Amino acid sequence: MTKDMTVGNPLGLILRFSLPLLAGNLMQQGYNLVDAAIVGQFLGTNALAAVGASSSVQFLVMGF
């Protein structure tokens, strides 16, 4: 017998569904933070501005 997403405690089901999404978003934000730190340190302000401008577009694409 398999357990599906329509039977059981709704709060537990929502949490089990949303935890991988939350973990993925946290990893993506960590990547953007490290990327901005490295680019800002070694490539300068223009490159850092480009990374900052593209991170919101990247987040939008990953959201879909």
One Martini backbone bead per residue (centre of mass of N, CA, C, O) as a GRO file, in nm:
protein
   64
    1MET     BB    1   0.093   0.039   0.026
    2THR     BB    2   0.050   0.364  -0.073
    3LYS     BB    3   0.134   0.700  -0.014
    4ASP     BB    4  -0.039   0.984  -0.062
    5MET     BB    5  -0.137   1.339  -0.098
    6THR     BB    6  -0.461   1.272   0.011
    7VAL     BB    7  -0.353   1.131   0.278
    8GLY     BB    8  -0.381   1.290   0.583
    9ASN     BB    9  -0.195   1.529   0.714
   10PRO     BB   10  -0.178   1.838   0.580
   11LEU     BB   11   0.074   1.961   0.714
   12GLY     BB   12   0.269   1.724   0.657
   13LEU     BB   13   0.235   1.727   0.348
   14ILE     BB   14   0.329   2.016   0.298
   15LEU     BB   15   0.610   1.985   0.424
   16ARG     BB   16   0.709   1.748   0.243
   17PHE     BB   17   0.680   1.923  -0.020
   18SER     BB   18   0.847   2.198   0.069
   19LEU     BB   19   1.138   2.122   0.159
   20PRO     BB   20   1.282   2.086  -0.119
   21LEU     BB   21   1.223   2.375  -0.214
   22LEU     BB   22   1.370   2.521   0.014
   23ALA     BB   23   1.647   2.393  -0.029
   24GLY     BB   24   1.686   2.493  -0.320
   25ASN     BB   25   1.667   2.798  -0.254
   26LEU     BB   26   1.904   2.808  -0.055
   27MET     BB   27   2.120   2.712  -0.256
   28GLN     BB   28   2.077   2.940  -0.461
   29GLN     BB   29   2.147   3.173  -0.265
   30GLY     BB   30   2.432   3.072  -0.200
   31TYR     BB   31   2.539   3.091  -0.486
   32ASN     BB   32   2.488   3.396  -0.525
   33LEU     BB   33   2.668   3.488  -0.292
   34VAL     BB   34   2.936   3.364  -0.388
   35ASP     BB   35   2.938   3.489  -0.667
   36ALA     BB   36   2.941   3.786  -0.572
   37ALA     BB   37   3.200   3.769  -0.404
   38ILE     BB   38   3.395   3.681  -0.629
   39VAL     BB   39   3.334   3.896  -0.840
   40GLY     BB   40   3.386   4.146  -0.657
   41GLN     BB   41   3.686   4.074  -0.588
   42PHE     BB   42   3.804   4.013  -0.906
   43LEU     BB   43   3.618   4.202  -1.133
   44GLY     BB   44   3.420   4.412  -1.013
   45THR     BB   45   3.150   4.631  -1.044
   46ASN     BB   46   3.032   4.552  -1.322
   47ALA     BB   47   3.013   4.248  -1.267
   48LEU     BB   48   2.839   4.272  -1.011
   49ALA     BB   49   2.598   4.406  -1.152
   50ALA     BB   50   2.541   4.167  -1.344
   51VAL     BB   51   2.485   3.959  -1.125
   52GLY     BB   52   2.252   4.115  -0.986
   53ALA     BB   53   2.067   4.133  -1.243
   54SER     BB   54   2.060   3.806  -1.299
   55SER     BB   55   1.946   3.672  -1.034
   56SER     BB   56   1.639   3.728  -1.072
   57VAL     BB   57   1.610   3.572  -1.335
   58GLN     BB   58   1.710   3.302  -1.227
   59PHE     BB   59   1.488   3.273  -1.010
   60LEU     BB   60   1.250   3.274  -1.206
   61VAL     BB   61   1.329   3.022  -1.370
   62MET     BB   62   1.346   2.827  -1.124
   63GLY     BB   63   1.043   2.866  -1.040
   64PHE     BB   64   0.934   2.728  -1.314
   0.00000   0.00000   0.00000
